[in-house]
Amino acid sequence: MGKKVNPVKDFLAGGFGGACLVFAGHPLDTIKVRLQTMPTPAPGQNPLYKGTFDCAMQTIRKEGFFGLYKGMAAPLTGVAPMFAICFLGFGVGKKIQQKHPTDDLTYAQFFKAGMLAGVFTTAIMAPGERIKCLLQIQADAKNKKYAGPLDCIKQLYREGGIRSLYRGTCATLLRDVPASGMYFMSYEWLQHVMTPEGHSRTELSVSRTLFAGGMAGIFNWCIGIAPDVLKSKLQTAPEGTYPNGIRDVFRHIIKTEGPAALFKGLTPVMLRAFPANAACFMGYEVAMKFLNSVWPEED
């Protein structure tokens, strides 16, 4: 028999998990965005960054170690509520598919609940990602267009209103809806597989919870990396560069760089995915245990 779904607890625990994810994963996220958005080198010229390690070293050399945490205020401010809303969406998705409060769900139902979580987060995710990406590509600390997240919001709003802030919303949905489905379904599957027969999931060791969360992040990005490249390009391009949105970005990338460019930033994404999402789900499970102890479910 399944456990009762409480979307409010999912909301609170998800927020704590999201904060854990940002602290663990932001440096590699910065590297990912810089690799994805670096200019195409002219014929015979070397690219700005040779790879993940070179990008990290150049950033630290020019901007110090905390250059890797550039733009973190935006996701930290947005990620806790965003993951809260994401896990709330997952909780709601599970609840509306249950005929009885303690029904077990199939993996297909977990996938659909995860897809709903991806839709739930878009309102926060789209502008948050736009601000984060624009701050992350400011490699030259002496010549910054944006002084910080609030300045970035003001300038974007001044330049194009609310539409400018929400540029890349469809691209964000294209990435997050299927990727979130995979994220939650794979976590539930791994938790089930690793729970010994006759035992409860709540008894799983820390290492198994970390492994399940980390692998869920890997599966998530296997689905999400290509649309993420399109999203980053679209959100950081000057106004008017891609009048038809993500379709123009896709055509331009395929024409100028080839299909392999859709997987730019894959190395830092995968390096980041495991520890960041392990931290996220660990934070979620710890918070959920705490909430269950202070707010037990009634039978």
N, C-alpha and C positions, 0 to 999 in steps of 0.2 A: 504494500500500500504506500502511495506517495505521501510526501509531507504537504501540509497546507501551504498555499502560496499567499504571501502577504506583500503586495506591491509597495507598501509604505516602508517596510523593512528593507526591501530591495533598493528603494530610493536612497535611504540613509547609508546603508552598507556600501552601495555603489559609489556614492560620493567620496567616502573614505578610500575605497580602492582606487578611484581615479587620481586622487592626490598622491598616493603611493606610486602610481604609474608615472606621473610627470617627473617626480624626483629621480626615479630610476632610469628613465628613458630619454630625457630631453637632449642631452649632448649628442647622441646618435641621430636624433630627429633633426637637429640643426645641420649635421653633416649630410643627411639624406636630402634635405631641401636644397642645400648649396650645390650638391652634385646634380640634382634634377634640373636646376634653373641656371647653371653656368652657361655662358654664351658658347655657341658652336664655334670651334676654332677655325680660322682661315686656313686654306690649303698650305701645308708645310709648317704650320704653327702647332705648338704643343697645347693641349687643353689646359684650362686654368688649374684644374686639380687632376692628378694622375689616378687617384682612387681614394678610398675611404681613409686610409692612414695618412696620405699626403694632405688631404683636406683638413684632417684633425690637427696635424702638425703646423700647417700654415695658419690655421685659426688661432692656435695657442701662441705661436710665435708673434703674430701681429696684434692679437687682442687679449692675450693672456688666457688662462684656463677658463675663466668665467665667460669668455667669448662663446664657448660651447653652450652656455646657458642663456644666450641672447634670445630675447623674445619669450622667455619662460613665464613672465608675469601674465601674458595673455592666456596661454593654456592653463596655468595654475588657477587663474580667476575663473576661467571657463570650464576646465576639465572636471573639477569636483562636482559642480552642478550638472555638467554634461553627462558624466558617468552615472550620477544619481538619476538623471532622466533616462539614460540608456538602460540601466538595470530596472528602473520603474517600467519602461516600455516592455522589457523582457518579462517582468512580473505580470503586467497586464495581458501580454500575449499568451502567457501560460494560463492565466486565470480564465480568459474568455474561451479557451479550448477545452477546459475541464467541464464535464457534465456533473461531476461530484467533487467537492473541495479536496479530496485526497486521492483523486485518480492519478495514475502514472501516465506520463505523456510519451508518445513515440518520438524517435529522433527527428522525423519529418515535422512534427509539431514544435519541437524545440527550435528547429531551423526557422519555421514561420514566426515564432515568437521573437527570435533574434532579428529577423528582418524588420519586424515592427519596431524593435528597439532602435534600429538604424534610422527609421523614419522619424522617431521621436526626437533624436538628437540633432537633426539638421538645422533647426532654428538657431541653436547656439553654435553648432559646429561650423557652419559655412562662414559666418563673419569672423569667428575666432581663428579659423585656419587661415583666412585671408590676411588678418593682422599678423599672425605668427610668422607666416611665410615671408611677408614683406620686411619684417624686422630681422628675420634670420639671414636674408640675402644681403643685408648691409654689412659687407665684409670690411669696408674701410671705416674704422671708428672715427676718423678725423672729418669725414665728409658724410654725415648722416642726414638723410631727408626727414626721418622721423625721430623725434626725441624719445619716444616710448609709445606704449599701447594707446594711451588717451590721445596723444598728438596724432597718431596714425588714424584713429577713428575720426577725429576732427577734420583732418586733411582729406580723407576719403569721402566723407560726407559733403565737404565743401566742393570737391571735384565732381561728384556724380550722385549725391544724395544717397538714399537708402539702397538703391540699386547697386551702387559701387561697393558698399559694404557687403552685399549679398552676392557679389559676382562669384560664380563657381558653385551655386547651390545645386544645380542639376548634376554637376560633376561629383559633388559631395555625396548626393543620393546614389549615383551610379556606383560609387566606391563602397559606401557604408551599408546599403541595404543587403546585398548578397554577402559581403564580408562579415557583417554582424551576425547573419544567419549561421555562417560557418563557424564563427567565433564561439557562440554559445552552444551550438550543437556539439562541436568537437570537445568542449570543456565537459559537458554533461556525459558524453560518451566515455571520455577518459576517466572521469570520476567513477562511472559505473564499472568500467573494465578493471580498475585498480582497487575496487572495494572487495575485500575477501568475502566469500560466501558466508552468510549468516551474520555479517557485520553491517553497521550503518555507515553512510558516507561521512557523518560527523566525526567518526573515529579515525578517519584517514590521517596519516602522519603528515607533518609539515612538508617533508621532501616530496611526497606524492602530490600534495595540493600544489606546490610550486611547479612540479613537472607538468601537471595537467594545465595549469594556467599559462605556463610558458609555451607549451605546444599549441594551445588554443590561439595564442598570439601568432605563432608561425603559420598555422592554417588560415587565419584571418588574412594575413598579408600575402599568402599565395594567391588569394582571390583579389585582394585590393591593390596590389602594387601598380598595375598598368593604369587603372583609372586615377590612382593617386598622382602619377606622373602628369597626366593630362590636367588634373585639378591644379597642381602646383604651377605649371606653365601658364594656365589661364589666369590664375589669381595674382601672379606677379608680373604679367605682361602690361606694358603701357596701354592706357585707354584706347580702344579702337583697333588694337592689333588683331584681334580675332572677332570680327563682327558677328559670325555665326556660332560663337561659343565653342563648345568642346569638339564639335565636328571639324571646325577649322584647325584647332590645335592638333587633332589626330592626323588630318591630312598633311599638315605642315611637318610634323615629326616624321611621319612615314616617308615623305618626299625628301626631306633634307638629311635625316639621320638613320632611317631604316627602322624595321620593327624592334631591333634590339634596344633602341632608345626608350621603348615603353617600360623597360625594366631597369632604368637608371636608378641608382640608389638602393638596389636590391640588397647589397652587402650590409650597409649600415642598418637597413630596415630589419633584416633577419638577425643581425647581432643585437639590435635593440629589442626586437619582438619578444624574445624569450625572457630576459630579466625583467623588462617593464611589465609584461602581462602576468608573469609569475608574481611580481609584487602587487599588481592590481587584484588578482583573485585571492592572494593571501590576505591582503587588506580587507577585501570583501568578506571572506570567510571569518576572519577574526572579529570584524564588526558585527557580522550576523550572529556569531556565538554570543557576543556581549548583549546584543539586542534581545536574543532569545532568553537570556538569563534574567534580564530586567523587565522583559515584556513577553512572558510565556503565552503561547497560543492556547486558547480554550478548546477542549475536545467537543 
